[in-house]
């Protein structure tokens, strides 16, 4: 309302001054024709855009810092010091290009094809398990080799479940009070994803996907008591998987007592060295590039444990800045989602909040693992860690959120 009044006042001021209003720059949709809404480039949420860019740029710097010494390790002896940096730059270029394309796609099109995208994600989760197609690393088969880039289908599945769950809740709006009618198909879809991901195995991705699905069901208005029951059943399933898997149970014990000699050089090795890195960082850090733990002491320093390197080199100040940025970004995404629901754009609102659960939840888990608050999981820090498919899907999802915000603003200006 305030925005509309301000816009009208500006038009009146220009007329009185004898000037003409600067023409709006239209955002064109994927067909190349102007969208039905009067959208302008200036409608992009500038603070949110700069926070995203800031996290990506800091991630780029820290990935280089964390990986520059890796060629000293015989395992990476054939790589140059800039190998991971150059690949990360290529991934960012591809991701930003894809995001610009996605920014032109109307949300109505995402709603229409949400089930198809979800099926495509399921198909890729099956394909990655096929020998000679899926690439195995450290006993896990999670990647499909696509030339210079490895694609991880579980990242697409996160976006797919956010779109599908939102689309599903809109279609089942009349039956959402009937828990079994509303939730059973979604539970089956989640079970299929869970089985496929646990075959890779990738329990961390399954936890994020389950959180997105349950969060959208709750926000979509599913009966609260039944939702709690579903959450308890899912939690019981996770506990059962841990109890039936000796190596997962050992990881939990290592998390509870990481300095125990039985675990410090085994399952708790990454956690102990991550905590040492944070301890060395103190308030202001050792200085950019001065991390010792990245020198082959802390495995996966440029991926899962990038925050530990930030803590060692930039100290408490750097870690606090990253946490504050993710908190602000997650809060802003949820605000855009609530605004869309208030404008009667239920699919856009639920999907946006699903992306908020994805980004905020995965960041929380990764930070918790690095700080020893949560058991070790193979989850990267969104927007920052090295990983092509993760960066690609993160930026594509956030581009969709920015598109939702642009369409919200157009509606509030009186557009159709």
C-alpha positions in Angstrom: 0.0 0.0 0.0 2.8 2.4 1.0 4.7 1.5 -2.1 1.7 2.2 -4.3 1.1 5.6 -2.7 4.8 6.5 -3.1 4.7 5.5 -6.8 1.6 7.7 -7.4 3.2 10.6 -5.6 6.4 10.3 -7.8 4.2 10.3 -10.9 2.5 13.5 -9.8 5.8 15.1 -8.9 7.2 14.4 -12.4 4.1 15.8 -14.1 4.3 19.0 -12.1 8.0 19.4 -12.9 7.2 18.9 -16.6 9.1 15.7 -16.8 8.1 12.3 -18.1 8.4 9.2 -16.1 11.3 6.9 -17.0 10.0 3.9 -18.9 9.9 0.7 -17.1 12.2 -2.0 -18.3 10.1 -5.1 -18.8 11.1 -8.5 -17.6 10.4 -10.9 -20.5 9.3 -14.4 -19.9 10.8 -17.6 -21.4 8.9 -17.2 -24.6 10.5 -13.8 -25.3 7.2 -11.9 -24.9 6.5 -9.3 -22.2 5.0 -10.7 -19.0 1.4 -9.7 -18.2 2.6 -7.9 -15.1 4.3 -4.5 -15.2 7.6 -5.7 -13.8 10.9 -3.8 -13.8 14.5 -4.7 -13.2 14.4 -2.3 -10.2 11.8 -4.6 -8.6 14.5 -7.1 -7.7 15.1 -7.2 -3.9 18.4 -5.3 -3.8 19.4 -6.1 -0.1 18.6 -9.8 -0.7 20.6 -9.9 -3.9 23.6 -8.3 -2.3 23.6 -10.7 0.6 23.5 -13.6 -1.8 26.4 -12.1 -3.8 28.3 -11.4 -0.6 28.0 -15.0 0.6 29.0 -16.3 -2.9 32.1 -14.0 -3.1 33.2 -14.9 0.4 32.7 -18.6 -0.4 34.8 -18.2 -3.6 37.7 -16.6 -1.6 37.5 -19.2 1.2 37.3 -22.2 -1.3 40.6 -21.0 -2.8 42.2 -20.5 0.6 41.0 -23.9 1.8 42.1 -25.8 -1.4 45.3 -24.0 -2.5 47.6 -26.4 -0.5 45.8 -29.6 -1.6 48.3 -30.4 -4.4 50.9 -31.0 -1.7 48.9 -34.1 -0.9 49.9 -37.1 -3.1 46.2 -37.7 -3.7 45.9 -34.4 -5.5 49.5 -34.2 -6.8 48.4 -33.8 -10.4 46.2 -30.8 -9.7 47.4 -27.2 -9.8 47.0 -24.9 -6.8 44.1 -23.1 -8.6 42.4 -26.3 -9.8 39.4 -26.1 -7.4 39.2 -22.4 -7.7 38.9 -22.5 -11.5 36.3 -25.2 -11.3 34.3 -23.3 -8.7 34.4 -20.1 -10.9 33.1 -22.2 -13.9 30.3 -23.6 -11.7 29.4 -20.0 -10.5 29.3 -18.8 -14.1 27.0 -21.6 -15.1 24.8 -21.1 -12.0 24.5 -17.3 -12.5 23.6 -17.8 -16.2 21.0 -20.4 -15.3 19.6 -18.0 -12.6 19.2 -15.1 -15.1 17.2 -17.5 -17.3 15.1 -18.7 -14.4 14.4 -15.2 -13.3 12.4 -14.7 -16.6 10.2 -17.7 -16.0 6.7 -16.9 -14.6 5.8 -18.8 -11.4 2.7 -20.1 -13.0 4.9 -22.2 -15.3 6.8 -23.7 -12.3 3.4 -24.6 -10.8 2.2 -26.2 -14.0 5.3 -28.4 -14.4 6.2 -29.1 -10.7 5.1 -32.7 -10.9 7.1 -33.3 -14.0 10.2 -31.8 -12.4 9.7 -34.0 -9.4 9.5 -37.1 -11.5 12.6 -36.1 -13.4 14.5 -35.8 -10.1 13.3 -39.3 -9.0 14.5 -40.7 -12.4 17.9 -39.2 -11.9 18.1 -40.6 -8.4 17.6 -44.0 -10.0 20.1 -43.4 -12.8 22.9 -42.4 -10.4 22.7 -45.8 -8.9 23.4 -47.6 -12.2 27.0 -48.8 -12.5 29.2 -47.0 -15.0 26.8 -44.0 -14.9 26.9 -42.9 -11.3 30.3 -41.8 -9.9 31.4 -43.3 -6.6 33.5 -41.3 -4.1 34.5 -42.6 -0.7 32.0 -45.4 -0.9 29.1 -43.2 -1.9 27.5 -43.2 -5.4 26.0 -39.7 -5.7 27.2 -38.0 -8.8 26.6 -38.2 -12.6 29.5 -37.1 -14.7 28.6 -34.3 -17.2 31.9 -33.3 -18.8 33.7 -30.7 -16.7 30.9 -30.8 -14.0 29.6 -33.6 -11.8 25.9 -33.3 -11.1 24.3 -34.5 -7.9 20.6 -35.5 -8.4 19.9 -35.1 -4.7 20.3 -31.3 -5.1 17.7 -31.3 -7.9 15.5 -33.4 -5.6 15.5 -30.6 -3.0 14.1 -28.1 -5.4 11.8 -30.8 -6.9 10.2 -31.6 -3.5 9.7 -27.9 -2.7 7.9 -27.4 -6.0 5.9 -30.7 -5.8 4.9 -30.3 -2.1 3.6 -26.8 -2.7 1.8 -27.9 -5.9 0.4 -30.9 -4.0 -1.0 -28.8 -1.1 -2.7 -26.4 -3.5 -4.4 -29.3 -5.3 -5.3 -31.1 -2.0 -6.5 -27.9 -0.3 -10.0 -29.3 0.3 -8.7 -32.5 1.9 -6.0 -31.1 4.1 -8.1 -31.6 7.3 -8.3 -35.3 6.5 -4.7 -36.3 7.4 -4.6 -39.6 5.6 -6.1 -38.3 2.3 -3.8 -35.3 2.4 -0.6 -36.9 3.5 -0.5 -40.5 2.2 0.6 -39.7 -1.4 3.3 -37.3 -0.1 4.4 -39.9 2.4 4.8 -42.5 -0.4 6.8 -40.0 -2.5 9.0 -39.2 0.5 9.5 -42.9 1.2 10.6 -43.5 -2.4 13.1 -40.7 -2.2 14.3 -42.0 1.1 15.0 -45.4 -0.2 16.9 -44.1 -3.2 19.0 -41.7 -1.2 19.9 -44.3 1.5 21.1 -46.6 -1.3 23.7 -44.0 -2.3 23.9 -43.5 0.7 23.1 -39.8 1.5 21.2 -39.5 4.7 22.0 -35.8 5.1 20.2 -35.0 1.8 17.2 -37.1 2.9 17.0 -35.2 6.2 16.9 -31.9 4.3 14.3 -33.2 1.8 12.1 -34.6 4.6 12.3 -31.2 6.5 11.2 -29.4 3.3 8.2 -31.7 2.7 7.1 -31.7 6.4 7.5 -27.9 6.6 5.4 -27.3 3.6 2.7 -29.7 4.9 2.6 -27.8 8.2 2.6 -24.4 6.6 -0.1 -25.6 4.1 -2.5 -26.2 7.0 -2.3 -29.9 7.7 -3.9 -30.9 11.0 -1.4 -30.1 13.7 -1.8 -33.3 15.8 -1.5 -35.5 12.7 1.5 -33.5 11.6 3.2 -34.1 14.9 2.5 -37.8 14.5 4.1 -37.8 11.1 7.1 -36.0 12.4 7.5 -38.5 15.3 7.2 -41.4 12.8 9.9 -39.9 10.6 12.1 -39.2 13.7 11.6 -42.9 14.7 12.6 -44.0 11.3 15.9 -42.0 11.5 16.6 -43.5 15.0 15.9 -47.0 13.6 18.3 -46.5 10.7 21.0 -45.4 13.0 20.4 -48.3 15.4 20.5 -50.8 12.5 23.7 -49.3 11.0 26.8 -49.9 13.1 28.9 -47.2 11.4 26.1 -44.6 11.8 25.8 -45.6 15.5 29.6 -45.2 15.9 29.4 -41.8 14.3 26.9 -40.8 17.0 29.1 -42.1 19.8 32.0 -40.2 18.3 30.0 -37.0 18.2 29.1 -37.4 21.9 32.7 -38.0 23.0 35.0 -36.7 20.2 38.1 -36.5 22.3 38.0 -40.2 23.3 41.2 -41.8 21.9 39.0 -44.5 20.4 37.3 -41.9 18.2 39.7 -38.9 17.9 41.7 -40.6 15.1 38.6 -42.3 13.6 35.0 -41.2 13.3 35.6 -38.0 15.2 38.8 -37.0 13.3 37.1 -34.3 11.3 35.2 -32.9 14.3 38.2 -32.7 16.5 40.2 -30.8 13.9 37.3 -28.6 13.1 37.1 -27.6 16.8 40.9 -27.0 16.9 40.5 -24.7 13.9 37.8 -22.6 15.6 39.9 -22.5 18.8 42.9 -21.2 16.9 40.8 -18.5 15.2 39.8 -16.8 18.5 38.1 -13.4 18.0 39.7 -12.0 14.8 41.3 -15.1 13.3 44.8 -15.9 12.1 44.5 -13.9 8.9 43.3 -14.8 5.4 45.3 -17.8 4.1 46.9 -18.5 7.5 44.9 -21.6 8.4 47.0 -24.6 9.6 44.2 -27.1 9.8 43.6 -26.9 6.0 47.1 -28.2 5.5 45.9 -31.8 5.2 44.8 -32.0 8.9 41.1 -31.2 8.2 39.6 -33.4 5.5 37.1 -31.8 3.1 38.1 -28.4 4.2 36.8 -26.8 1.0 33.4 -28.6 1.1 31.8 -29.8 4.3 34.1 -28.0 6.7 34.6 -24.6 5.0 33.2 -22.8 8.0 36.0 -24.2 10.2 38.5 -22.6 7.8 36.6 -19.3 8.0 36.7 -19.6 11.8 40.4 -20.2 11.9 41.3 -17.4 9.4 38.6 -14.8 10.1 37.8 -15.7 13.7 34.6 -15.3 15.6 33.9 -12.1 13.7 33.9 -13.9 10.3 31.8 -16.8 11.6 29.3 -14.4 13.2 29.0 -12.5 9.9 28.2 -15.7 8.0 25.7 -16.8 10.6 24.0 -13.4 10.6 23.9 -13.3 6.8 22.2 -16.7 6.6 19.7 -15.8 9.4 18.8 -12.6 7.5 18.5 -14.4 4.2 16.3 -17.1 5.6 14.1 -14.6 7.4 13.7 -12.6 4.2 12.8 -15.7 2.1 10.0 -16.5 4.7 8.7 -12.9 4.5 8.4 -13.1 0.7 6.6 -16.4 1.1 4.1 -15.0 3.7 3.6 -12.0 1.5 2.7 -14.3 -1.5 0.2 -16.3 0.6 -1.4 -13.0 1.8 -1.8 -12.1 -1.9 -3.6 -15.4 -2.5 -0.6 -16.9 -4.3 -0.6 -20.1 -2.2 1.7 -22.2 -4.4 4.3 -19.4 -4.7 4.2 -18.8 -1.0 4.5 -22.4 0.1 7.3 -23.1 -2.4 9.2 -20.0 -1.3 9.0 -21.0 2.3 10.1 -24.5 1.3 13.3 -22.9 -0.2 13.7 -21.0 3.1 13.6 -24.3 5.0 16.1 -25.8 2.5 18.6 -22.9 2.7 18.2 -22.1 6.4 18.0 -25.7 7.5 21.0 -27.0 5.5 23.1 -24.0 6.7 22.1 -24.7 10.3 23.0 -28.4 10.0 26.4 -27.6 8.3 27.2 -25.0 10.9 26.1 -27.3 13.7 28.3 -30.1 12.4 31.3 -27.8 12.1 30.8 -26.5 15.7 30.2 -29.9 17.2 26.5 -29.2 17.9 25.3 -31.9 15.5 26.7 -35.3 14.4 28.8 -35.2 11.2 26.8 -35.2 8.0 27.9 -34.8 4.4 26.2 -31.5 3.8 27.8 -28.5 2.3 27.3 -24.8 3.3 24.8 -23.4 0.8 26.2 -20.8 -1.6 29.7 -21.0 -0.2 31.2 -24.6 -0.2 32.8 -26.1 -3.3 30.4 -28.1 -5.3 29.0 -27.4 -8.8 25.5 -28.9 -8.6 24.9 -27.5 -5.1 25.8 -24.0 -6.1 23.7 -24.3 -9.3 20.6 -25.5 -7.5 21.0 -23.0 -4.7 21.1 -20.0 -7.0 18.3 -21.4 -9.2 16.1 -21.8 -6.2 16.9 -18.2 -5.0 16.2 -16.9 -8.4 12.8 -18.4 -8.3 12.3 -16.7 -4.9 13.3 -13.4 -6.4 10.8 -13.9 -9.2 8.1 -14.5 -6.6 9.0 -11.2 -4.9 8.9 -9.4 -8.2 5.5 -10.7 -9.0 4.3 -9.8 -5.5 5.5 -6.2 -6.0 3.7 -6.1 -9.4 0.4 -7.2 -7.8 0.8 -4.6 -5.0 1.2 -1.9 -7.6 -2.2 -2.9 -9.0 -1.0 -5.3 -11.8 -2.9 -8.4 -12.7 
